[in-house]
Amino acid sequence: MTCRHLKLIQWLDLLLQLMSWQLHLPILLQMLFLIVGILGDGNTSTETNPSHTYAEAGTYAVVLTATNADLMDDETQSVSVELNPENVRQTSGYVVLAQTDDDTWLAQYFAELPSGTVDISQGTAFQNFFPLSTLDGAIYTTRTDGSAGFAKIGIDGNEAFVEDGIISTISAESFSMRVRDADFGVFHDRSDPNTLNTFNPTTMEVTGSIDMTMANALSPDPVRYQTFIFRGDNEIFVPTRLEAGGNVPNISLPKIDIGAGAVTDVAVFENLGDVVVFNRFGQRYLDESDNLYFFHGGNIGVPTISGAVVKIPAGANDYDMDYSFPVPEVNNPALTGQGTFLSTFYYYKNNIGYALINEELDQRIIDLVTERGGTQNLTDADFQQILFWLFTSPTGAWVQVDLVTKSVTKITGLPPLSPFDASNMSFVGGTPHFAIANPSVNAFYRLNEMTGMAEKVFDVTGANIAGVFDLSLNE
Amino acid sequence: MATSNLHFRDSFFHGCRALIATVLICFCFPKSSLQGQQLSTGTISGRVTLQNQTEFPLATVQLPDLSIGDLTNEKGEFKLSGIEPGTYQIHASYLGYETQIQEVTVKAQSDVEINFLLSEDVNQLNEVLVTAQSQSTELSQNPIQIASIDVVKLQSESADVVSVLDRTAGVRVRQSGGLGSNTSIQLNGLSGLAVRTYLDGIPLELYGGSVQLNNLPVNAVERVDVYKGVMPVDVGTDALAGGINVISRQVDYDYLDASYQFGSFNTHIGSLNASKKIGDHIVFSLSSFYNYSDNNYQIRANQRTPDFKEIEVEVERFHSAHQSSMVSGNLGLINIGWADKFSVGVSYNQRFDEIQHGVRIGNRAVGEASLRRNALIGNLQYRKRLLNNRLSIGYFGNFSIAEEMVRDSTTNVYDWFGNVFAQNSQGMEVLGRPSLRDGRTESVVNRLNISYAFDPLHELKLSSFLSNQRITGSDPLAIRIGDVDPNTVPSLLMRSITGLSYESKWFDAKLESILFGKFYYYDQSAADFRASVGNQVFEFASEGSEPGYGLGLKYTLKDNLFFRVSYEQAIRIPTKDEVFGNFLTIEPNFFLRPEKSKNLNVGAYYKHNFSPQQYISLDASWFLRDQSDLIRLEAGRNENDPAQFINEAEADATGIELTLNIAPLKDLQFSGSLTLQEVVKDGIPNATNTNGIGNPIPNIPSTFYNIAGRYKFASPFSKADEISVFGYYTFVNEFDLIFQTTRNEENIIPLQSQMDLGLTYKFGHSGLILSLQTNNLLDAEVFDNYRVPKPGRNFSIKLRYLIQRI
């Protein structure tokens, strides 16, 4: 064959190929463009570039169907759909919170409760982070950039902390807020002792106000509100303290009637000059029958008053004057009349609660009081010294209390603590846990309810552990 | 004061120069030709004074026509005799100063008196730094590391002392706003009160609180000495990282220096300084200033809305005015038998500040709170040299009565537009609780410096500093203890610091050394004025003592190359504000201990001259510091716990500072300085003290630099007029407000860069200087503590009029 022939054949071949393309083109176009896709959630599209937004992440079958007048074919592929992580909000998992000596708050999200050692310095730093409630995975806290007010903080799909809404207050010292449910929460802007505000925790919109005039009238000086204890759908008990510091007498506990939009009752424990204490986070004051267990802390200046758990029975508006459970005195009767302190109390379940108390009284305190000839002669400096001892001497303990039998059991396995230790309880997974940070220990403990003994869950390094928050719990 | 301790070094260098000059004069101008002409000839005598200098130079006076000359003596006097009658040009010159030429007519058998005042030659100044050792330069080369800023050459600019300092290597001045706002100086990685500020060697806070670095006009200042590392015993009191000593202008010749500056934000700064010499021994001087500014620059803020949300607004500050003034009169006796200098002075200063916000820019403005202060101060100074100038005695005494009035008691809540939009029953805008406190502080301060020179190379110095303060007050809104307002119970604060140093020169003065020891003693009793419970006001008492010591060495390898190293154990006793708090947001801590630091500073300096006016110089230094019981402000932990100063266990700091000066042309100069530093927390790790150890201490910038340029040329309008253009660029890299390893934007103070440009026009020799300046030319966002914005682009015009006469 000559070269010329060869060339001709090549040309012919090319022509045939082109013809073949032309013949197939309509079919190919139809195959490509006439797509009937059955998307995995039942949606279909005939667009050339179909797109679809799935409501949830998951694996979906995508079916490509091609038809023309004569033919129909389909092919199914499975696709894995992931959500835009910035739009995702975690509804479970754990936030470990710690604080450095330089007042940096460090928070880190963990999908599973960590073990071993957590280096919290790798967490996100905030100028302020003071959790008050959790709801549907969001943490409600004072604002994290130091501004006045409250913020709703969510954790997104990248495990980053996101501000999902704020409430701006006039007083930068406003720190009282609690969430009851997705539709209702309460906060206090300390600029006004006569008013509380209600808000929608989902939208962070302020929805109304509550008249607190009756509570503010408990003292000639203005008051502030410490926390909000929700009982049922219509009642809020409000621990109250003087704005400038100091106690409202008789551990008064005003009660709000939400329907009335005002305080309607005030529970008082007559002639009890004790210090009102309250939990910084969440609720845990009501038992399964709606009996409300409140507590007062004990008074250095009046050692005859013991820190104690008191009770407002279900349905009642007043304290049960027959119920007083002086936990530290029961724990160690030898302390009676010398100075007994109860600095934190949480109701758990089945009439069981937990309290941080002093087990012993530091001998130095006893000696100083003896030297002065009685507490009435103590000076301000003496009080400061005593407080220092109470904050530092290892004479404290977490105890389990039975509120019906009024019995006290020390929790073993925890490191030595001071009665005023900054340790805190977290009910991770609904069970009792302890976050403890002092010069010898910086760790998170779980209570083994079978043995009554605490076991270490993880150590923390980088900052002092302040708490662990279970995002699956609404507190 | 720094001037006295330099006397012998001055003498030493002057001595060398005198020797050279005498040889030259003897060589060039043979005196034989002058012999035997006494009867038919006359004499010229007089004095040469340097502008803004109290010391008399060894200046050269010449009659070029006759080829004769003389050097002035220690009183600045000269005498040329045997001059044939006639009219001559007489030249007076001194290195670093403009040569002055006057015409003089000499008659037979008569004495003509002629005086010279030499003004500084800005062009030559940098040259002077090496060859003639102006006081500023000599201080810069002191073994205990010093930067000395000659403020005189900046006086025609509208700069204030703070902005002058901010352009110095290793110094960062942080200011919470415009004129009159709080300043904090950062030096060698330390800030706050760890860096002490002095006016003429007396801690600034003892002047009553009205006089501050940022309202002190540059015209009232001679120079600013920056001590990086250690301070000499006769200047410093107790400082950790060094300090700033502002030397006020003190001259003993007639002059009048008035300036008025007008600028953006309705800013007016006026200053009048004058001195009159009566006879040979009496000098009366007056120093005064007046500052006013609305400080109404634009800022961005978040405004709270009625629905509890916030919107960002751009507003003009409306309650930020600052007004301050000072007048001070001084009567001095000089060169009288029992004193080289004896002066008594009275000074009154006052300031009033509107307060626009707290430490942060919040979601609402402060619209009424204010702070007023005033102080009456009497002072006495004495200086005498004895035993053929070997023994020098200096005393500075100061008595002051200072009042401060805090006004923060409104229930009105203001928005950022200046309208009342709500009520706050807490009854205050800024503070933890309302206050109408009137406070009164009486202070007595004594400083005695004695030095003895064994010879020009060895000198022993003793310094004693003693201050006593008594603090009382009253506040109608304070909580009563029984019936007593706890503010009315007096508190007493005493501190005494005694230092002994031995300064010497070895190996042909190539090696200079300073060895010193200090003893610190404090005793205080303080009433617990914040008490809210109890039946009696409790008084806390504490006393203690601490030793301190140090060694500084400087080795000069060549004229233009030297090395220096210093080590010090430094102590700082807590100040009144740290112990007592600020009577407002900060609680007292009566148990606060002094903070201690071990400082090591190493530095080197090199200069290369291409020609007498073209050069390049580099100053490099490195510091290492091990600090304990660091005093820092701790914010309240829970609820509304007030803040308090506490002792922090340990901190380490290290850093380098570089300063480069380049003069590529005679009238063109550039300078730049760079600081890199790291300040980390140290301590013994335990379970919870793992936090922060090894981490940077937050809120301290670690990288900053600045660049300055200046060019001078003759005016195209008149040859006698001079124009200088200058520019400054300052850069501070972003830094964290709190400790963080994961970046969270809300905790970051962003990168800041600011450019200032200016022009100065000097009208011949009329004494009139006009300057125009624009700050923050690019209108960049610049911030301060807690991201409080500083002013954007702003302008000022300054007119200065200076008359000087000998």
HADDOCK unambig.tbl for C-alpha pairs under 7 A between the chains (distance, minus, plus):
assign (segid A and resid 100 and name CA) (segid B and resid 691 and name CA) 5.60 0.50 0.50
assign (segid A and resid 100 and name CA) (segid B and resid 692 and name CA) 6.87 0.50 0.50
assign (segid A and resid 104 and name CA) (segid B and resid 738 and name CA) 5.79 0.50 0.50
assign (segid A and resid 104 and name CA) (segid B and resid 739 and name CA) 6.07 0.50 0.50
assign (segid A and resid 121 and name CA) (segid B and resid 741 and name CA) 6.45 0.50 0.50
assign (segid A and resid 122 and name CA) (segid B and resid 741 and name CA) 5.95 0.50 0.50
assign (segid A and resid 122 and name CA) (segid B and resid 742 and name CA) 6.18 0.50 0.50
assign (segid A and resid 123 and name CA) (segid B and resid 742 and name CA) 6.40 0.50 0.50
assign (segid A and resid 124 and name CA) (segid B and resid 742 and name CA) 5.55 0.50 0.50
assign (segid A and resid 124 and name CA) (segid B and resid 744 and name CA) 6.77 0.50 0.50
assign (segid A and resid 125 and name CA) (segid B and resid 740 and name CA) 5.33 0.50 0.50
assign (segid A and resid 125 and name CA) (segid B and resid 742 and name CA) 6.95 0.50 0.50
assign (segid A and resid 125 and name CA) (segid B and resid 744 and name CA) 6.60 0.50 0.50
assign (segid A and resid 127 and name CA) (segid B and resid 738 and name CA) 6.86 0.50 0.50
assign (segid A and resid 145 and name CA) (segid B and resid 746 and name CA) 6.24 0.50 0.50
assign (segid A and resid 147 and name CA) (segid B and resid 362 and name CA) 6.36 0.50 0.50
assign (segid A and resid 166 and name CA) (segid B and resid 309 and name CA) 6.75 0.50 0.50
assign (segid A and resid 167 and name CA) (segid B and resid 308 and name CA) 5.28 0.50 0.50
assign (segid A and resid 167 and name CA) (segid B and resid 309 and name CA) 5.86 0.50 0.50
assign (segid A and resid 168 and name CA) (segid B and resid 304 and name CA) 6.33 0.50 0.50
assign (segid A and resid 168 and name CA) (segid B and resid 308 and name CA) 4.74 0.50 0.50
assign (segid A and resid 168 and name CA) (segid B and resid 309 and name CA) 5.37 0.50 0.50
assign (segid A and resid 168 and name CA) (segid B and resid 310 and name CA) 6.69 0.50 0.50
assign (segid A and resid 169 and name CA) (segid B and resid 308 and name CA) 6.48 0.50 0.50
assign (segid A and resid 173 and name CA) (segid B and resid 639 and name CA) 6.81 0.50 0.50
assign (segid A and resid 173 and name CA) (segid B and resid 640 and name CA) 5.94 0.50 0.50
assign (segid A and resid 175 and name CA) (segid B and resid 639 and name CA) 6.63 0.50 0.50
assign (segid A and resid 191 and name CA) (segid B and resid 424 and name CA) 4.24 0.50 0.50
assign (segid A and resid 191 and name CA) (segid B and resid 425 and name CA) 5.33 0.50 0.50
assign (segid A and resid 191 and name CA) (segid B and resid 426 and name CA) 5.68 0.50 0.50
assign (segid A and resid 192 and name CA) (segid B and resid 424 and name CA) 5.99 0.50 0.50
assign (segid A and resid 192 and name CA) (segid B and resid 425 and name CA) 5.46 0.50 0.50
assign (segid A and resid 206 and name CA) (segid B and resid 307 and name CA) 6.87 0.50 0.50
assign (segid A and resid 380 and name CA) (segid B and resid 534 and name CA) 7.00 0.50 0.50
assign (segid A and resid 380 and name CA) (segid B and resid 538 and name CA) 6.27 0.50 0.50
assign (segid A and resid 437 and name CA) (segid B and resid 688 and name CA) 6.18 0.50 0.50
assign (segid A and resid 438 and name CA) (segid B and resid 687 and name CA) 6.89 0.50 0.50
assign (segid A and resid 438 and name CA) (segid B and resid 688 and name CA) 5.87 0.50 0.50
assign (segid A and resid 439 and name CA) (segid B and resid 686 and name CA) 5.78 0.50 0.50
assign (segid A and resid 439 and name CA) (segid B and resid 687 and name CA) 5.25 0.50 0.50
assign (segid A and resid 439 and name CA) (segid B and resid 688 and name CA) 5.24 0.50 0.50
assign (segid A and resid 439 and name CA) (segid B and resid 689 and name CA) 6.82 0.50 0.50
assign (segid A and resid 440 and name CA) (segid B and resid 686 and name CA) 6.32 0.50 0.50
assign (segid A and resid 440 and name CA) (segid B and resid 687 and name CA) 5.00 0.50 0.50
assign (segid A and resid 441 and name CA) (segid B and resid 687 and name CA) 4.97 0.50 0.50
assign (segid A and resid 441 and name CA) (segid B and resid 688 and name CA) 6.73 0.50 0.50
assign (segid A and resid 442 and name CA) (segid B and resid 687 and name CA) 5.33 0.50 0.50
assign (segid A and resid 442 and name CA) (segid B and resid 688 and name CA) 5.59 0.50 0.50
assign (segid A and resid 461 and name CA) (segid B and resid 690 and name CA) 5.93 0.50 0.50
assign (segid A and resid 461 and name CA) (segid B and resid 691 and name CA) 6.83 0.50 0.50
assign (segid A and resid 462 and name CA) (segid B and resid 690 and name CA) 5.31 0.50 0.50
assign (segid A and resid 462 and name CA) (segid B and resid 691 and name CA) 4.17 0.50 0.50
assign (segid A and resid 462 and name CA) (segid B and resid 692 and name CA) 6.56 0.50 0.50
assign (segid A and resid 463 and name CA) (segid B and resid 688 and name CA) 6.41 0.50 0.50
assign (segid A and resid 463 and name CA) (segid B and resid 690 and name CA) 6.52 0.50 0.50
assign (segid A and resid 463 and name CA) (segid B and resid 691 and name CA) 4.24 0.50 0.50
assign (segid A and resid 464 and name CA) (segid B and resid 688 and name CA) 5.45 0.50 0.50
